[in-house]
Amino acid sequence: MDGSMMAGGAASMSPTSPVSSRHGHGHGNSNGTNKRKRSSMIGIESSPGSNLDDHDAEQEKKRQPGVKRACNECRQQKLRCDVVQDPFQSCSRCNRLKLECKIESNFKRVGKRSKHAEMEKEIDRLRRSLARAKSQGFTPEADDDMDSPIAASNPTYTHTHTRNPSLMGSDEAVSSLLHLKRGGNYNMPRYSHDLENVKLTEEDVNNLFRQFWAFYHQFLPFLNPSQAPDLFYQQHPLLFWSIISVAARRYNPPNANDLLSNLSGPLTRFLWSTIGEVPSNYYVVKAMCLLCTWPLPTSTTSSDPTHILCGVMMKTATGIGLHRPNNIQDFSRVSVELNKEQLNDRVTTWAVCNIVAQSVGTGYGQPASTLYDWTLASRAGEESAFQLSRDLEARLQIERFCDKVSKEMYSNASDPRGVAGDEHRAMLMRVYRRDYAELNASILSQGLGPIVSLHLRAAALHMRLAGFFDSSKTPGYMDDLMGLWRATTAFLDEILEVDQATSPRDGVGGHLLLHCSNYIGQMMVAAGFALLKLMRSFFSKTIDFQRGRTLFHQTIRAIRATSVVNNDLQWRLAELMVQMWNGARLEHNQHNFNSNDNSPIQMDDSLQLKVRCRHSMSLVFDSVWRWREDFQASGRGTIDCR
């Protein structure tokens, strides 16, 4: 019996056994067959004769390669296959369906159950990814059709798995994620640029650049508006982020609230790390021109690095040879050939460097690190690569005039404070008044627009502020003060008029104060303190007090309008002026000023400055010093502006 059982077991295990190949036939003996199978298995495990069966199995393995096999495709579908192995000939089914017919010994069929299980896992994973996206605020729009490729190719796709309840709704999950991957109507911000924790989408960048071209470019027109933002980034990331910081002064993208405040720290670190690497790229110089013209906001003058940055800008420019564009190879380790367009861009950048350096020097009351050399003096004709635009040429002439005033008035080698003597200053003032009249006539005749005209007015104010250095015994003292009053009111009237203008021709109507350069804001502060100082003195008897009062309050509002963040320096200085105005009780004393009073004016030295080392801006620093002395010391003032 044991032998027959072992024989039966061996037969049942054989791949060529009739039992294994025909066990589906003969239904009446099915139970007996199963019993024999079970008993034979027991016999194999327990009988000492199982070694014989191992020998038979090895014989079967030797015969196995001779078994006719179906191709992979037919085996997957459990279909009859007529493939010929030697010599190999593809089966008729693969030929008909244009499938790859091959036989692999390690091929395994993929069952539907395992395939469905994998699909369920994949759908589960997709649902989790979709949930994570939604948890981050990326939600589909209500009218989104979810037109995935699966649904588009098969309209009835959403009903194909209803036979399996576990797959109900899976199509929607797959379709949603496919749509999400393709960037459908999901409100997902795709960040194209980042600086530390500041991230911007492509749309944010485009909007910011549009703001820059519309409102800031006209104050310093040296960049190319037709150039794409990405090209600025390729030229140098610092130039790109500098443009972003300027545009962010008045604009916050939807995906980047409070952009200017958030960008200040990362941009400052990026700026100084770039400088620390000793840049040889002149696009870095362009970036510094922008950051000196529209500095990042600060609340005190002592923490403002603009004057230092301006010096770095000029040294970087000369270090890479911007002042010698025809001999650029003298400043480079490799040979450099510039075409006409590249040469003109470098000349323009060098001119802008000097314009910015002079305005920074004037606005901060410091010696300007300008260099007006042959490059800026050479004008070989309209077609020359050294030719500047009309606006920049006019601005350069204005700043050269300011440079001349500063160097002659406030660089006296025989005076410990550098201030020219009274007689010498009076003589210089006569010369500069004539020079300014010629410059004014020349520039205004060109009809260059309000920005150039405004800087022309600022130059006149810069020249006339030297009147505060005169003593009451200086010949023509009252005439100089009247000239200062007129220059101050003309500058402020120009600003207020341009800011209120709505003519499309001007291009800056209604936006000047919001987007003006730091230099214009500084000159407004100087004009405001000049009004305040003159109206508190004996000179007030010679002017229209009511007009001065109205203009002063308009100036306060204008200075506040230039503030870009809460409690920045411009806002603080405006508050300081208000405190000084109220402290002088000018509102209560205005009835004492009678324009019809013909009595002699008792001049004194009340307009003299104690702070005299900050050029024309000495008035501003002197006013802050007096405020500290008169108001803060007595507990009536709480603003710290230095």
Secondary structure by P-SEA (a helix, b strand, c coil): caaaaaaaaaaaacccccccccccccccaaaaaaaaaaaaaaaaaccccaaaaaaaaaaaaaaccccccccaaaaaaccccccccccccccaaaaaacccccccccbbbbcaaaaaaaaaaaaaaaaaaaaaaaaaccccccccccccccccccccccccccccccccaaaaaaaaaaaaaacccccccccccccccccccaaaaaaaaaaaaaccccccccccccccaaaaaaacaaaaaaaaaaaaccccccccccccccaaaaaaaaaaaaaaaccccaaaaaaaaaaaacccccccccccaaaaaaaaaaaaaaaacccccccccccccbbbbbcaaaaaaaaaaaaaaaaaaaaaaaaacccccccccccccccccccccccccaaaaaaaaaaaaaaaaaaaaccccccccccccaaaaaaaaaaaaaaaaaaaaaaaaacccaaaaaaaaaaaaaaacccccccccccaaaaaaaaaaaaaaaaaaaaaaaaacccccccccccccccccaaaaaaaaaaaaaaaaaaacccccccaaaaaaaaaaaaaaaaaaaccccccaaaaaaaaaaaaaaaaccccccccccccccccccccccccccccccccaaaaaaaaaaaaaccccccccccccc
